[in-house]
Amino acid sequence: MRRFIVIGHRATTSASFKLDDLCGGAGRLDVLLRCINSAFFLSHDIRRDVEMFLVLLGPPSSPKTLRFVGNELKYLNPDERSTGALVRNALMQKASGEERSSPGIYISNRSYPELFSNISKETKVVYLKEDGADIREVDFPDDVTFVLGDDQDLTPEEEESLMAYLPNKVRLGPISYHADHCITIVNNELDRRIS
Ligand SMILES: C[S@@+](CC[C@H](N)C(=O)[O-])C[C@H]1O[C@@H](n2cnc3c(N)ncnc32)[C@H](O)[C@@H]1O
């Protein structure tokens, strides 16, 4: 299983956002929607071996964590607006525990420390960061989870919470990339190792 965790620092936790204002009023939700595309979409298929967590930390009721499960997903299309509508449906749920809002999409009130704590029991955690070890020099187990920021880096508090689980710090190249591009690069690096 490949997993990705993206921290959405300003991403809205209300369902009242407008689909034509994803990058403004929705707190750069557009970045997270592109990350979903990069995590799951192949040319004519969906990656079934991917699970993705989006941690929404914007107002009015953070935190909320969305979980996307590749082998259950239905109704996911490559355009940002339709995925934005799926996220909006999820945010309409009253999440006590984890609730399914549509096939393969779940929402909870989990915070990032809870998420890191749970995930680190199941999988090897990798922190994507520009000053880490070169990805081409690092071996990964089959079950691996990559953590990254959205359009902003992890804050010192988020980084401290993550570092408690002793992640490998890994860089994808010498310069800073968009979060969705990072996911594409990781998928490609891992694909090349199994084909
Ligand atoms: C758009 S970047 C965040 C802001 C960026 N660091 C900047 O200076 O503008 C989004 C996230 O992608 C990851 N990232 C970007 N470039 C990377 C690289 N070359 N290697 C590893 N991770 C990277 C980091 O987790 C980063 O927080």
The ligand as an SDF file (V2000), in Angstrom:
LIG
                    3D

 27 29  0  0  0  0  0  0  0  0999 V2000
    4.9390   23.7100   -2.5140 C   0  0  0  0  0  0  0  0  0  0  0  0
    5.9260   22.9460   -1.3110 S   0  0  0  0  0  0  0  0  0  0  0  0
    5.7850   24.0220    0.0820 C   0  0  0  0  0  0  0  0  0  0  0  0
    6.4450   25.3310   -0.0140 C   0  0  0  0  0  0  0  0  0  0  0  0
    7.8360   25.3180   -0.5400 C   0  0  0  0  0  0  0  0  0  0  0  0
    8.7540   24.6260    0.3450 N   0  0  0  0  0  0  0  0  0  0  0  0
    8.3140   26.7150   -0.8480 C   0  0  0  0  0  0  0  0  0  0  0  0
    9.3840   27.0810   -0.4390 O   0  0  0  0  0  0  0  0  0  0  0  0
    7.6020   27.4300   -1.5220 O   0  0  0  0  0  0  0  0  0  0  0  0
    4.8910   21.6330   -0.7700 C   0  0  0  0  0  0  0  0  0  0  0  0
    5.5390   20.5030   -0.0570 C   0  0  0  0  0  0  0  0  0  0  0  0
    6.1090   19.6390   -1.0170 O   0  0  0  0  0  0  0  0  0  0  0  0
    7.2220   18.9780   -0.4720 C   0  0  0  0  0  0  0  0  0  0  0  0
    8.3510   19.2490   -1.3680 N   0  0  0  0  0  0  0  0  0  0  0  0
    8.4780   20.2390   -2.2820 C   0  0  0  0  0  0  0  0  0  0  0  0
    9.6250   20.1240   -2.9610 N   0  0  0  0  0  0  0  0  0  0  0  0
   10.2550   19.0110   -2.4850 C   0  0  0  0  0  0  0  0  0  0  0  0
   11.4840   18.3510   -2.7810 C   0  0  0  0  0  0  0  0  0  0  0  0
   12.3360   18.8160   -3.7120 N   0  0  0  0  0  0  0  0  0  0  0  0
   11.7710   17.2270   -2.0890 N   0  0  0  0  0  0  0  0  0  0  0  0
   10.9270   16.7340   -1.1490 C   0  0  0  0  0  0  0  0  0  0  0  0
    9.7620   17.3120   -0.8260 N   0  0  0  0  0  0  0  0  0  0  0  0
    9.4230   18.4440   -1.4710 C   0  0  0  0  0  0  0  0  0  0  0  0
    7.4230   19.4850    0.9420 C   0  0  0  0  0  0  0  0  0  0  0  0
    6.7880   18.5930    1.8370 O   0  0  0  0  0  0  0  0  0  0  0  0
    6.6750   20.8250    0.9020 C   0  0  0  0  0  0  0  0  0  0  0  0
    6.2070   21.2000    2.1580 O   0  0  0  0  0  0  0  0  0  0  0  0
  1  2  1  0
  2  3  1  0
  2 10  1  0
  3  4  1  0
  4  5  1  0
  5  6  1  0
  5  7  1  0
  7  8  2  0
  7  9  1  0
 10 11  1  0
 11 12  1  0
 11 26  1  0
 12 13  1  0
 13 14  1  0
 13 24  1  0
 14 15  1  0
 14 23  1  0
 15 16  2  0
 16 17  1  0
 17 18  1  0
 17 23  2  0
 18 19  1  0
 18 20  2  0
 20 21  1  0
 21 22  2  0
 22 23  1  0
 24 25  1  0
 24 26  1  0
 26 27  1  0
M  CHG  2   2   1   9  -1
M  END
$$$$
